[in-house]
Amino acid sequence: MKIKHIQSMDLWLLTKGDKVLYRGKRNPWKSPGIIASVLRSEGKLFRYFG
């Protein structure tokens, strides 16, 4: 997974290959809920307590 910030649009992208898993204004590194939801959608996280 790669996380990229596009400063001109103030947009964060979290991608895996050609698939965009998250696109939004919030920094995924500072929001564990975003990372957890992406991992959950990929089947990598089964439980999240937070």
VENCORFEN-V909750 format. One record per backbone hydrogen bond with DSSP energy under -1.0 kcal/mol. NH is the residue of the N-H (numbers start at 0). CO is the residue of the C=O. If there is no record, write none. Layout:
BEGIN
nh = <NH | NH>
co = <CO | CO>
END
This chain:
BEGIN
nh = <1 | 3 | 5 | 10 | 11 | 12 | 13 | 14 | 15 | 18 | 20 | 21 | 23 | 29 | 34 | 35 | 36 | 37 | 38 | 39 | 40 | 41 | 43>
co = <14 | 12 | 10 | 5 | 23 | 3 | 21 | 1 | 18 | 15 | 13 | 13 | 11 | 26 | 30 | 31 | 32 | 33 | 34 | 35 | 36 | 37 | 38>
END
